[in-house]
């Protein structure tokens, strides 16, 4: 059975009323918005007129995200008008969120603020998890993530006391978990590095056959996520990847990626097409 990679989450964190995460429909009553990464199933409503009207007319309402996510969306025409309302959360840095005028707890007895830390999630450029801490306890929203076993100990945000590692990790009271691959069809899940190594071996052997042998990475629509592969291809094979003008414009402002991509169609490696549209006119013999 194929894996359904579409997020079904509708933005609600039960422990923190009046915020919305990765869902931007009907957010008129929200006091803070959070975006974990730039994939369409986590951006529902982000391009809507209702959202734009809400953030324009509600002082103090921001869309919190990583710096890379803000760069991507600022260069993406349908989202660029939201640029003044994106507020960057620096990675692994805890920020206090105080709502305008505060907001009341369920028993209306006290004003509540909370802290949030953005943690790299390893999914695609700019992707983060959100660790919320406050009177409600500690809540982790993972979004989509790709982290190997044991990696959590590398992130200071998960430590009870970063200066005293022997104190161990924090207790997480509630977790909103990405379960995309919690399925029998994904029992074997190679690491990202293993996948890259196998792919580069295939690419290298194919393009060595002749200058006419090309490689096409077929990607889903305008999605992001294969950039780690582009960087590794460039690092190991010294070949840039041809991308669409849309992607090139965005990648050109991302320092880790821009050296790995090109507008030159003569390169042997392409990621300029999707399964439904063609940019370069060459015969596709095999795709990766």
N, C-alpha and C positions, 0 to 999 in steps of 0.2 A: 504494500500500500504506500503510495507516495506521501512524503511528509508535507503537511500544510504549514508553510512558512509565514503565513499571514498572522500578524498579531491580532488577537481578539480582545485585548485589554481596552477598556473604555475610560482610562484616565483617573479612576477614583482610588485614592489612598484612604482607606476607612479611618485610619488613626489620625489623619491630618485633614480636617474639613477645609474646604475652600481653596484647595490646590488642584491642579490637573496636570497629569504627566503623560506625555506622548499621545495626547488626544485633545483636539482643539475645537470640537463641536459643542455648542451650547455651554460656553464657558463664561457667560455674562456675570455669574455670581462668584467666579474664581478671583482670588486675591494674589495668586502667583502661579505661573505656568512653567513647566519644565519639559525640555526636549533632549532625549538621550542620544539620538543620532539621526542622520539623514537617510532614512529608508521610508518609503511611501506608507507602509502599514503603521508607522509610528508618527506620521505627520498628518493624519486625517483632520481636515478643517484648517490646516495652517495657511492655505491659500484662499480662505473664504473671506468674503466681504465682512461678514459678521465679526470675525476675529479682529480684522483690521480696525473696524469701527470701535470694538470694545477696548483695544489697547490704546487707541487714540484718545478716547473720551474718559478713560479711567486712570487718573494720575497714580503713579506708583506701581502700575501693573506691568510686569516684565516677563519675557520668555527667557528663562535661565538655561544656558547651554555651555558647551566648551568653546574655546576660542576658534578651533578649527571648524566646528559646526557653524559658527557665526560667519566665518570667511566664506564657506561654501554657499550659504544661503544669501549672503550679501551679493555674491556674484551670480546668483540664480535669478533671472529676471522676474519670475512670478512671486518670489519671496523678498526681493530687494527692498520693497517699500517698508518692510518690517524692520529694517536695519536699526532704526533708533530704539527699538523695543527689545532687542536681544541684549541680555546682560550676561557677560562672560563669568563663568565660575572657573577659577584657576584650578588645575589638576592638583588633587591631594591637599587642597587648602580649604579649611572649614570657614564657612561664612554664616553669620547670623542673619536670619530673615525676620524682619519686623514688619508686619502688615501695617498699612496706613491706618492709624487709629487703633491698631490692635484688633483682635477678634476674640470672641468669648468661647470658653470651654463649654462642654455640653450642659453643665449646670449653671452657666452664665455667671460664675463666681469670680473668674479671673481672666486677665488678658494673657494670651499665649503667643510666644514667638518660638522659633526653633532654629536649629543649626543644620546646614547641609554641606556635605563634602562630595565633590565629583571625583570619581575614581576611574582610571582608564579601563575599558572593558575589552579591548583587543578585537573588536568586531569589524570596524571600518574606520576610516579617518574621522577623528573627532568623537568617536563613540565613548560614552561614559555610563557608569552606574551612579546612582544617587544614594548616599547614606544620610538618612534623616535622624536627628537626635533632638529630643525634647521631653516634655512632661509625659508624653505618650510612650516613651521608651525609645528603642532604637529600631529603625525600619530601613531595610535595604531593598531598593528597587534595582533589579539587575539590568533591565532592558535586555537587548540581545548582547550576549557576551561570549568570549572565547578565551578562557583562562585555564591553564594546565593545573593539574593537581599540585597543591603546595604553593601556588603562586600568591595566595592571599597573604602569606606572611611577608611578602615583599612590599605590601602597601601599608604605609603608616596609619592610614585612616582606620584600619581594622585592629590596630593595636590599642590595648588599654592604656599604655603609657609608652609612646614611641622612644623615649629616652631610657626606658627600662624594659627591654624585650622579654626578660624573664617573667614579666607580669602576664604575658600571653595575649590572647586576642579578646576583643570585646564580645559580649553576649549580644546576639542579634535577636530581638524579640519577635519581629515579624519580617518575612521575606516575600517579596513579589518577584517570582522567579520565571525566567524565560524557559519554557518547557518545549520549545520547538522540536528538539531531537530526543525527547523522552519517549521513544518509541522503539518497538522491536526491530524496525527496519534500519535503525541507526546504532545497533549494538557495537559495531566496529567503527570507530571515529578516529582517523589518523590525526596526528598533530599537524599544526599549520606548517611547521618546518619539514616534516615528512612529505606533505603534499607538495610543497614548493620544490623539494629535491627531485621528486619523481617527475614533476612537470618540466623542470629545467632539463632533465635528462632526455625527455621526449622531444622537447623543442630543439635541443642541441643536435640530436641525431637526425631530426627531420631536415633542418635547414642546411645541414652539412652535405646533403645529397646534391644540391645544385642551387644556383642563385634564384631559380624559378620556384623553389619550394618555399612556401610562405606558411605562417602559422596565424590562425585567427582565434582569439579568445572571444567566444560568444557570451555576451553579458545580458542580463535582464533589464531591458529598457534603459533608463538613465540612472540605474542604481549604482551605489558605491560598495566597495568591499574587496576588489581584486588588486588594489593599489600596492599592497605588500608584495604581491607577485611581480608587478611591474618593476618595483625597486630592486628586487632580487635578480630578475632577468638582466637588468642593466648592470648590476654590480658584478654578476658572474659571467655574463656573455658580452658585455659592453655594447649592447644593442638597445636602442630606444624603441618604445612602443608607440605606434601611430594611434591616436585617439581622435574622436570627433572634435569639431571646433568647440562645442559646448563644454565637453570635458576638459579640453586643453585650456580654455579660459579659466576654469576653476582650479585646475592643477597648477597653473602658472603662479598662483598665489600661495601654494603650499610648498614650502622649501624642501621638505623631505621627498617630494614626489616629482617636482618640475624637471629635474635633471633626467628622469627616466622616461619622459614622454616626448613626442615629436609631432609636428605637423607634416613631416615628410612622408609621402606615401611610398617611397622607394624602400623603406625599411622592411625587413623580413618578418617582422612581428606586428600584428595588428590587434587592436581592441576597439575598432572604429565602427563596428556593426553590431546589431542585435539580430535575433532570430527573425525579426520582421522587417528590418530595413537594411539597405545596403548603401555604403558610401564608396568604398574602393571597388573598382571593377576588375577583380581577378577571380579565377575559378577556384572554388573552395573544394579541396580534395579531402581534407580532414580538419576537424575543429577540436579545440581543447576547451 
